[in-house]
């Protein structure tokens, strides 16, 4: 499984890289069908009073449709954690949906 961390118009520090890698590992533990995870870190140039100036976008490659999750926060580390939690919820929801569909197909066949 490949984890790629990129910064849009910003430099990704080694500490930020390590934190993002650690958070992405939580996603890979959730599902064995995850092929690749891409994180895009961005500091948005907006008004100075905007508290959510940092954005993190997860792109998770799984068989079928890819999962895309975005999160905003005042701190980049906090934005990474929020995005990871949202991605875990979304993957869990997709897995439960697939499990329910498989269970219904099994009941209909018997």
C-alpha positions in Angstrom: 0.0 0.0 0.0 1.3 3.3 -1.0 1.0 6.6 1.0 1.8 9.8 -0.8 1.8 13.2 1.0 2.0 16.4 -1.1 1.8 20.0 -0.3 0.0 22.5 -2.5 2.1 25.7 -2.6 3.7 24.8 0.8 6.7 22.8 2.0 5.8 19.6 3.8 8.1 19.4 6.8 9.5 16.0 8.0 7.3 16.3 11.2 4.2 16.9 9.1 5.1 14.1 6.8 5.5 11.7 9.7 2.2 12.7 11.3 0.4 12.3 7.9 2.0 8.9 7.4 1.0 7.7 10.9 -2.6 8.9 10.4 -2.8 7.2 6.9 -1.8 3.9 8.5 -5.0 4.0 10.6 -6.9 4.0 7.3 -5.0 1.0 5.9 -5.7 -1.0 9.0 -9.4 -0.5 8.6 -9.6 -2.1 5.1 -7.4 -4.5 3.3 -8.8 -3.3 0.0 -7.1 0.0 0.1 -4.6 0.2 -2.8 -3.2 3.7 -2.3 -3.7 6.8 -0.1 -2.9 10.4 -1.3 -2.9 13.3 1.0 -2.9 16.9 -0.3 -2.1 19.5 2.3 -2.9 23.1 1.5 -2.9 26.4 3.2 -5.6 28.5 1.8 -4.9 32.2 1.2 -8.0 33.9 2.4 -8.9 36.6 4.9 -6.7 36.9 7.9 -9.7 36.3 10.2 -10.6 32.9 8.6 -10.0 30.2 11.3 -10.2 27.3 8.8 -7.2 28.3 6.6 -5.7 24.8 6.3 -7.3 22.1 4.2 -6.5 18.4 3.9 -7.8 16.2 1.1 -7.6 12.4 1.2 -7.9 10.5 -2.0 -8.2 6.8 -1.2 -7.9 4.2 -4.0 -10.2 1.2 -3.5 -11.6 -1.2 -6.0 -14.6 0.5 -7.6 -15.0 4.2 -6.8 -12.3 6.2 -5.1 -13.1 7.9 -1.8 -12.4 11.6 -1.5 -12.6 13.4 1.9 -11.8 17.0 2.7 -11.3 18.7 6.1 -10.6 22.2 7.3 -9.0 23.4 10.5 -6.9 26.2 11.9 -4.0 23.9 12.5 -2.6 21.6 9.8 -2.1 18.7 12.3 -5.7 19.1 13.5 -6.9 19.1 9.9 -5.1 15.9 9.2 -6.7 14.2 12.2 -10.2 15.5 11.2 -9.7 14.2 7.6 -8.5 10.8 8.9 -11.5 10.4 11.1 -13.9 11.4 8.3 -12.2 9.0 5.9 -12.4 6.1 8.4 -16.1 6.8 8.9 -16.7 6.8 5.1 -14.7 3.6 4.5 -16.5 1.9 7.4 -19.9 3.0 6.0 -18.9 1.6 2.5 -17.8 -1.7 4.0 -21.0 -2.1 6.0 -23.1 -1.3 2.9 -21.2 -3.9 0.9 -21.6 -6.5 3.7 -25.3 -5.8 3.8 -25.6 -6.2 0.0 -23.7 -9.5 0.1 -25.9 -10.8 2.9 -29.1 -9.9 1.0 -27.8 -11.6 -2.1 -27.1 -14.7 0.0 -30.6 -14.8 1.5 -32.2 -14.2 -1.9 -30.2 -17.1 -3.5 -31.3 -19.7 -0.8 
